Amino acid sequence: MDDVPYKPAICDSHMHLDILEQRHPAAIKRLVAARCLCISWAWGQQISNRDDLVAYLDWQAEKVRELRQKGLFCFYLTGVHPRNICPDLDPKILPQILLPRLDDPLCLGLGEIGLETGLGSEKNVLASQLDLAREVFNRNKVIGIHTPRMNKEAVARTLLDFLDRYVLDRKRVVIDHVTTRIAGEVLNRGYFAGVSLCPGKTSPIELLTLCRDQWESLGRILVNTDCGNEFFDDLLRLPASDLLPPQTLGRVSLGNALTFYGI
């Protein structure tokens, strides 16, 4: 498909295609039919040691290549999710693991990195990955950052303060899974804000509220589903709804993502 011009109708800016294809293979056909551009972030399951992590990252990249051959327009982010930090992972070796992957044209940057609890080794692993920011930006790539479901506001503030220690091109950093409670602070600091439109995270009405409240920063809001273990079609159904004005809908469901990822 790489030789054929492709015009996506919508973009799921954060999902887990490797897991989705295993759990819900029929969903891939729906994504292709909907002309959905998919960005697959790194999050492995059953990661118990460093070898598992490396094998997973290799598999993630290969899965994206396979899905492109099946007609799905997709890319990926590589990185160590805070829930993938294993006991034998030395943060000092992360450049060795991650930098070669950043040279892959299908890899658009680092992600999903961030904090889950803000405790233990999470900050050390996050710091090691943020130390690669210059390498990421010099390659015209981006950074995708995770915020947790539990204790979201407190951990998000810890995360944002932690990011302040680094010289980052904030227009190439997205803080994801934001809610109406933290979107303002994320956007006011100059980052992109990812909104996961799916059960248990952000509802359509909450998305509407967020877009209205953050109207001046609308160009930095990205909508996604974060689907993987479960398939959520909330984003696929969004274009047919009257939830948002067409121009607003086009920006948050496609245009902003194309700008952010440089596609």
Buried (B, 14 or more C-beta within 10 A) or exposed (E): BEEEEEEBEBBBBBBBBBBBBEBBEEBBEEBBEBBBBBBBBBBBBEBEEBEBBBEBBEEBBEBBEBBBEEBBBBBBBBBBBBBBBBEEBEBEEBBEBBBEBBEBEBBBBBBBBBBBEBEEBBBBBBBBBBEBBEBBBEBEBBBBBBBBEEEBEEBBEBBBEBBEEBEBEBBBBBBBBBBBEBBBBBBEBEBBBBBBBBEEBBEBEBBEBBBEEBEEBBBBBBBBBBBBEBBBBBBBEBBEEEBBEEEBBBBBBBBBBBBBBEB
